[in-house]
Amino acid sequence: MSAENVDLPPRRYADLQLLALRARRGDAADLKLSAKGLALLEALLAQPESVSLSSISQLAQHHGVNPSRLTRLAHALGLEGYKALQALFREDLSDSAFYSTRAQRLLDFGETPRAEGDALADDRALWQQEMQNLSAAVDTLDTAQLTTAAASIQRAQRIHVIGLRASFGAAHYLAYYLDYLRDGVHLVSGHAGVSVEQALRLGEGDLVIGIAFRPESRMSIDYCRLAVEQGASLLALTNHSSSQLAALSESTLLAPAEGAFFFNPMSSLFMLVELLLSRVAREMGHDAVLALRQREALISRLHVE
């Protein structure tokens, strides 16, 4: 859709992006938006997940403005109020075009870092942002919750690890090494098709480890919800405390994933997985060593390479 075809009020999140772009280029005479209003709109577009999951007071505090500013912004866009504005962001939260929309925002709003005369500037900036994500994960880590999560892994009768699409790599990594340490670990893999009904096998005493980043896989959420309804416990690994997955669990480990990256930054997620595995192995002590030796002996006997 071209910018000229976007009418007020905007009907989709993509319309908001195009309206902001038109206003920035001075090509939006029909949009009665002040410079401060445009700056606020662009700030919201840069953090769509925060808008989707925050109340008007929370969002206003985050951006250092009065809640009435958000209401006035919505009215300037031809919307009835904040709830109508938020609805456009929430639609984007589950939009199948998440990655292309994000890429468009990064390119159109110039959020990808640039530096004259330095071809490696983008790479350095991405590295710095990932380092910030790692630091944020450690700074906000609840060590008591990590201890509780490790204990739940040790005592669970059976463990199902589910993380589909972009989260599958971390799910496979976690399940693979947990299987070195204990029996009864099952990776729910999307390669052969996922049947949510598998969660019906789980009950009290079992544990599901769910991994989901935005855009959250509906299949993963449905699987975890059904398992919890069956009486199983849920450990959630996600990038937002207000995610659908976190809402299902009393035990959540957060992996911040901010930054101007076209896809989902995953460094902090893999670090959390490593911290969790390390904690489980340390708590198991010599039992962990014995389990590893048994696995290594089996691999040697079967000549697995």
Secondary structure as the mmCIF struct_conf table of DSSP 4:
data_model
#
loop_
_struct_conf.conf_type_id
_struct_conf.id
_struct_conf.beg_label_comp_id
_struct_conf.beg_label_asym_id
_struct_conf.beg_label_seq_id
_struct_conf.end_label_comp_id
_struct_conf.end_label_asym_id
_struct_conf.end_label_seq_id
HELX_RH_3T_P HELX_RH_3T_P1 ALA A 3 ASN A 5
HELX_LH_PP_P HELX_LH_PP_P1 VAL A 6 ASP A 7
BEND BEND1 LEU A 8 PRO A 9
HELX_LH_PP_P HELX_LH_PP_P2 PRO A 10 PRO A 10
BEND BEND2 ARG A 12 ARG A 12
HELX_RH_AL_P HELX_RH_AL_P1 TYR A 13 ARG A 24
TURN_TY1_P TURN_TY1_P1 ARG A 25 GLY A 26
TURN_TY1_P TURN_TY1_P2 ALA A 29 ASP A 30
HELX_RH_AL_P HELX_RH_AL_P2 ALA A 35 ALA A 46
HELX_RH_AL_P HELX_RH_AL_P3 PRO A 48 LEU A 53
HELX_RH_AL_P HELX_RH_AL_P4 ILE A 56 HIS A 63
TURN_TY1_P TURN_TY1_P3 GLY A 64 GLY A 64
BEND BEND3 VAL A 65 VAL A 65
HELX_RH_AL_P HELX_RH_AL_P5 PRO A 67 ALA A 76
TURN_TY1_P TURN_TY1_P4 LEU A 77 GLY A 78
BEND BEND4 GLU A 80 GLY A 81
HELX_RH_AL_P HELX_RH_AL_P6 TYR A 82 LEU A 93
TURN_TY1_P TURN_TY1_P5 SER A 94 SER A 94
TURN_TY1_P TURN_TY1_P6 SER A 96 ALA A 97
HELX_RH_AL_P HELX_RH_AL_P7 PHE A 98 ASP A 108
TURN_TY1_P TURN_TY1_P7 PHE A 109 GLY A 110
BEND BEND5 THR A 112 THR A 112
TURN_TY1_P TURN_TY1_P8 GLU A 116 GLY A 117
TURN_TY1_P TURN_TY1_P9 ALA A 119 LEU A 120
HELX_RH_AL_P HELX_RH_AL_P8 ALA A 121 ASP A 139
TURN_TY1_P TURN_TY1_P10 THR A 140 THR A 140
HELX_RH_AL_P HELX_RH_AL_P9 THR A 143 ARG A 155
BEND BEND6 GLN A 157 GLN A 157
STRN STRN1 ILE A 159 ILE A 162
HELX_RH_3T_P HELX_RH_3T_P2 ARG A 165 SER A 167
HELX_RH_AL_P HELX_RH_AL_P10 PHE A 168 LEU A 181
BEND BEND7 ASP A 183 ASP A 183
STRN STRN2 VAL A 185 VAL A 188
BEND BEND8 GLY A 190 GLY A 190
TURN_TY1_P TURN_TY1_P11 HIS A 191 ALA A 192
HELX_RH_3T_P HELX_RH_3T_P3 VAL A 196 ARG A 201
TURN_TY1_P TURN_TY1_P12 GLU A 204 GLY A 205
STRN STRN3 LEU A 207 ALA A 212
BEND BEND9 ARG A 214 PRO A 215
HELX_LH_PP_P HELX_LH_PP_P3 GLU A 216 SER A 217
HELX_RH_AL_P HELX_RH_AL_P11 ARG A 218 GLU A 229
TURN_TY1_P TURN_TY1_P13 GLN A 230 GLY A 231
STRN STRN4 SER A 233 THR A 238
BEND BEND10 ASN A 239 ASN A 239
TURN_TY1_P TURN_TY1_P14 SER A 241 SER A 242
BEND BEND11 SER A 243 SER A 243
HELX_RH_AL_P HELX_RH_AL_P12 GLN A 244 ALA A 247
TURN_TY1_P TURN_TY1_P15 LEU A 248 LEU A 248
BEND BEND12 GLU A 250 GLU A 250
STRN STRN5 SER A 251 LEU A 254
BEND BEND13 GLY A 259 ALA A 260
BEND BEND14 PHE A 262 PHE A 263
HELX_RH_AL_P HELX_RH_AL_P13 SER A 267 MET A 284
TURN_TY1_P TURN_TY1_P16 GLY A 285 GLY A 285
HELX_RH_AL_P HELX_RH_AL_P14 HIS A 286 ARG A 301
TURN_TY1_P TURN_TY1_P17 LEU A 302 HIS A 303
#
